[in-house]
Amino acid sequence: MNLLLKNAFVGDPASSVHRTYCDLLIEDGVIASLQGGKAEKEIDLSGYEVFPGWFDLNAHFNDPGTEFKEDLDTGALVASNGGFTDIQLIPNTNPPLETKSDVKYVLHRKTPLVDVHISAALSEGLKGKNLTEIYDLKVAGASSFTDGDLPVWNAELLLKALQYTHTINSPIFQLAQDVSLSDNTHIHEGKMSTLLGLRGEPGISEELMVMRDIEILRYANGSIHFSRVSSGKSVELIRKAKREGLNVTADTGIHHLIFTDEAVADFNTYMKNLPPFRAESDRKALIKGVKDGTIDAICSNHRPQDQESKSLEFDLSEPGSISLQTFYPSLLKLSSDIPIETLIKCITLNPRTLLDVDPVSIDVNMPAKLTIVDPQKEWVLDDTTNLSKSRNSPFWGEKLKGKIVGIVNKAAYAFFND
């Protein structure tokens, strides 16, 4: 079916029609014209904005193993309603995504509105001792390699992995965390951890690993991507490494740009995160890093947890929050500190570039991957609107501004009712 999107206000810094109104004609999943034409289906987008399809670098869909928290179907539903046409899943499932059959199992579960990408396990069992069959996983469709929510603690394994992945042009994603400093911690180490009597993880836990990994990269070559950076000093280290010409990229979680450790003052377990929210100085450094390009991308860090994992004492609860469905309201919260063009680049162009995925743009002959938003719509995330199997959102019950109203992924599209 051909589709005509009339009066579309375009938000695409890479497009020649950025910040203008167009009539987008989509034929066979491709943008055929910016000036309209005949179509079987016409939709008026007056009052809405249209962006290139959003790409998330880090999410859990919990399949296989813990589908009661989220599964591939509900994850794709939440992602599409959050504005994402593309999602990269990390391998912390049960069992981990570490074989060709594991990767194919996920990729063969077709979700028309959302293209799923896999960051496959770097080490067997995510234990950091032996490399997985990296080349076979790449052939099977893996877009990158990581141990996901676990750091690659083994320096020798990381060195070998960098040397090997360099030959197949695949980045390694690393959660920078010194396990000896982060073990059995629940919050950022600082004033708040002292006041609450909780064992805190110091920022140096992340910073030491960033320093180590940069030096290993300098020796081994390859490409390393620091995932969910949370420390201001880490941003400085990555900035310096980039200036030296090392092949380093980074992302941060959307909530780390909004919240600090003050958010857990009332022991709200929905605010317990991985990595933990840090000090205001760290949050400001992350914002600066996004603005100057040190941080390439912003990810959802969507980590569903069931109520049995969250309705516990703070130190016993599992970290993580759902964030896909509220991603756009979060972006709008940040737009007073970071230009919207920069924010959009961090979730459209940059993620695709670092994974060597074909770029998308709102232009003729480009694939029709579009995210359509209502910047004025107010709504509340609660049991009537939440589409995830889990409800561990820091915005639960809060009035939010900004809503996804539709998504186009080539020949597939959907417009969402209230």
C-alpha positions, 0 to 999 in steps of 0.5 A: 500500500502506498501512503501519503503523509500530508503536512509533515513537519520534518525534523532531520538535520541530515535532510535538505527539508529540515524544519520545513513542511512536506507531503511525504509519499511512500511507495513500496517502503521507500520515500518517493516524493517530498511533494505529495502524489496519489496514494491509497492511504492519506494521513494528515500530520498537522500539529505533529513532527516527523523524525527519521526512525529512532535507533536504540543501542541497549535494551532487554527483551528478556527472551529467552528465560525471563519472558514474564518481565518482557518478551520479544512481542511486548518489547517490540510493542513498547519500542514502537510506541516509544518511537523506535524502528530499530533496537539492539538487544544485549545478550543477558538472557537465560541462556545468554545469546552466545550461539548462532542458533541463539541469534537466529532464534531472535532475528527470525521472530519477525516484528514488522514495526521494529527491526531487531539487532543483536549484540551477541555475547563476547565471552562464553556464558558471559563469564569473561574467560573464553571467547565465543565463536565471534565470526560465526555469530557475525555471519549469523547476524550479530551487530556487535559483541558485549557481555552486556550488563557484565563488564569484560573484566579479563584484560587478556580476553578483551585484548584478544577480542579487540584484535579479532573483531578488528578484522571483521569490523565489529565494535565491542560494547563495554560496561565499564565497571571494576567488579571488585569495587562494584560488588554488592553496591546499590547506589553511587558512593557519596553523600546520599549513600552515607545518609541512607546507609547503603553501600555505594559504588564509587565513580572510580569503579567506572573510570579505572576500567575506562582508563584500562580499556583505552590503554588496551585499545591503544595496544591492540587496535580495534573498536570499543564502545563504552556503554551507559557511561555515568561518570564525569571523569569517564567523559573526560577520558573518552574525550581525550582518547577521541582527540588522540584518534583512538577508535572509541565511541560511547553512549549514556542512558537517557535517565542518567541525563535526567536523574542523580543519586538524590532520586533515591532519597526515599528508597524508591527502588524504581530509581535503582539503576545500572550503573547507578545515578551519580552526582549532579556534577556527573550529570552535567558532564554527561550533558556536556559530553552529548553536546560536544560529541564525546558521547555519540548516542543516547540509549534507553537502557530498558531493563524490565523488572517484575514486581517481585524483583522491585517490591523489596528492601532497596538493597535486595531489589534488582536494578533497572527501569523501563524507559522505551515508552517514555523516551520522547518525554525524556528527550523533551525534558532534556531539550532545554539543555541540549539542542533537539538536533543534537538529541535526534542525531544521537538516536538516529544517525550516530547509532547506525554509523557506529554499527555500520547500519545503512543510514536513514534520512527524510529524503527521496529514495531513502527507506521510509523509517519514520517516527511521528510525535505530538510534542504537546500531548500530555499523558500519564504512564500507569496501568491503563497506558503501560504496554510493558509487562513490567512497570518499573518506570521512574515516571510511573504515575507522573504527567508527561508531555510528548507522545509518539503518535505513529511509526513507519518502518518501510512497508509497515506502519501504525498510528497509535490511539490514546 
